Amino acid sequence: MKKLGFLVFALVSIAIAISGKRVSALEALITYKEVPLTVVVVAASPSAYTPSNRPGGVQVAGISSYDVPMGILPPTVIAQTTGQQGNTPVKFLAKPDPTYTYLHEIPINPTITAPVGSTTYAACPFEMYAYYKSAYYVTDYGYGTASSGSGPFPIFNYPQNSDLSWTLTAVGVPPAANATYTLYYNKGTPGQTAFTGTAGEAQTQCVNLELTVPAGTAVGTYTAVITYLLYST
């Protein structure tokens, strides 16, 4: 029994050390979702940044099927042979996401268009729904970010500040004119706390955005992917 207790303590200690975040032994990651945004820069001076796709780009299925990373819930893959030599057709079958009832995105207008300078998007480009049977909190961070000092527009990597920020409101309620926007966290997992919930509370938060396009950003289309994680407490 003493050995088992020591092992549990050691595993929790390792988790805390890796995450850099204070958590209790009762906290647990329930699920996470990746939310892609398309950023279209429509007017700028010659490029200091150039639009590009990240290697291994993230694809998120519709809300009626998988919207979790494939590393958690891989889709069923069926190889259908035709009896002929050559390429074998592969069919991907989307299945319902069993964690959808806990955390999911509700896309409203996930493509934002911006000139150079700061632009706010108070019409709720997307919403985040969360629920769990016990108290919980939701964190966010820029997908693939790390403390490396480089990274693509608009979220970048720490210590450079993100050019994309957010504020939350109730659905249908625009943010106040003097609302405070929080920069998207760009040091990687576990991210920063976006909102919390009580046991059994279902809530939908409207995510309003603010984007700053620096002078010298090339006209073009960029992708920002945000990871949201649901933890129980």
N, C-alpha and C positions, 0 to 999 in steps of 0.2 A: 504494500500500500504506500509506503514512504517513497519507494522508487517511482511508482506511478505519479504521485504528487509532484515529485521533483521533475519528471519528464514534462508534465503539463506546464509547470512554471517555466521551464526552459523554453518550450515552444512559444509560449506567450511572450517571453522576453525577447526572443529572436524576432517575432513579428513586429514588436514595438521598435526594435532597433532598426529593422529594415525600413519600416514606414516612416520613422521619424515623427510619428504622431502618438500622443498619449491615448491609449485605449485601455478599457478594462477587459478582464478575461471573459466577460459576458457579452461583449460586443462582437458582432459577426457581420461579414459582408454577405448580403442576401443576393444581390444581382447588380449588374451595371449595363448601361446602354451607351451607344455611341451616336451622337447627333451631328450630322454633316450640314454645314452651311456653305452656300455658294456666294462668294463676294465678287461683284462685278465693279471694277474701277473704270469709270467712264470718261474721266478727264484728268490728265496728269502731264507733267513734263517728262522728258526722256528718262529712261529707267535707271533707278538705283537698285530696284528689286525687279525680278522678272517672274511672271507667273509660271508655276510648274506644279506637277502632280507629285505627291510623296510616293516613294517606292512602297509597293504593297498597300495601295489605297484601300480605304475602308468602303465597303458596300453595305448599305443597310436596307433591309427588305421593308415592304409595306407593314403598316401597323397590325395587319391581320395575320402576319406570319412572323418569322424570326426578325427581331430587331435587337438581338444580343450578339456579341462577338462570336464568331464561329468556333473559337477555342473553347467555349463553354458548351454550346449545343450545336454540334455539327449537323447539317441536313442529311437526310437519307440520300444516298447516291446509288443509282441502279444503272449498271452497264447493260445495254440492250444490243446483243449481237444480231447481225443480219444474215450470217452465214457466208458473208463475202469478206475477202481480205481487204484491209485498209483501215481507215479510222473507225473507232468504235464510238457510236453515239452515246452520250452520257446525259441522263435526265436528272435534274435536281428537283426534288419534291419539297416544297415549303410546308412546314408543319407549324401548328399553333405554338406560340411561345408560352411555356408554362409560367414564366415570371412576368408576363405582361400585366397581370393584375396587381403586381407590386410596384412596378416602375416602367413607364414608357413615355415616349415623346408623342405629342400631338402637333404635327406640322401645320402651320398656318400659311406662312410665306417664307420658306427657308432660303430664298434667294434675295440678297440685299444689294442694292446698287448705290454707289457712292462716288462723289468727286473728291478731289484733294481737300483736306480739312476734316472737321468733325461733323458727323451726322448722327442723329438719334433716330431710332426706329421704335416708336411708341405704340405701334399697331400690333405688337405681339407677334414677332416672326415665328415663334413656336411656343408651345406650352409643355410643362413637365408634370406628369401625374405620378403620385406616390401614395402608397398605402402599406401598412404592415400591422400584424396583430399585436405587436409590442411597440413601445416607443422607438422612434427611428430618426435618422438624419440622412440627408442627401448631400454629397460633396460633388465638386466639379473640378476638372482640370483639362488643359489642352491635350488632346490625344497625341501621344508620341513625344511630349515635351520632356525636358530634363534640364538640369543645371549645367548647361554646357556653353552658354554664351553665344549661341548662334541658333538659327532656326528660321523657317519661312514666315513671311507675312500672312495673316495679321497677328498671330498669337506669339510667334517667336519662341525663344527659350530664355530662361532666367540666366543672367541678371538683367537682360533687356526686358523692359516692360511690354506687356501685350498691348496691341493697338485696339483690341476688342474688349468691351466691358459690358456688364449686365446689371439690371435691377429688376426686382420681382414686384408684381402687383397681382391683385385678384383679377380673375378673368372678366374682361369687359371694362376694367378700370384703368385708364391711362395713368402713367406716372406723373407726379407733380412736376411743375416746371423746374423746381430746384432739387429734383430727386438726385440721390447719390448713386453713381454707377461704380461697380466694383470690377477691377481688371480681372480677366480670366487668369486663373492660376496656371503658371507655366513651368513648374518644377516637377511635374509628373505626379504619380500616385503617392498618397491618397487624396491629394487635392485640398480644397478649402470647403468649409461648410456653406452650402447654398441655402438650405432651409431644414427645419425640423418638424416632427409630427408626434402626436401622442398616440398611445396604443389604440388601434382600431380606427384611427383618423385617416380618411381618404381626402386628398386635396389635389387641386390642380393649380399650379402657379404659372402665371403668364410671364414669359422671359422677354423683357424689353432690352434692346441692344443699343450700344453707342459704338461707333467705329471712327477711328481717326486714320485718315490716309495721309501719310507724310508726303511732302513735296518730293518729286523724283520717283514716285511709285509708277511703274509702267501701267498703261491702260491694258486691261485684260481680265481674265477670270481666275480667281484664287479659291482655294478650298480651306475652310476651317472646320476641324472636327473636334467636338467637345465630348468628353466622357463624363457621364453622371453615374455615381455609385450610391447604392442604398445600403445603409448599415442599420442593424437593429441594436438597441441598447438595453 
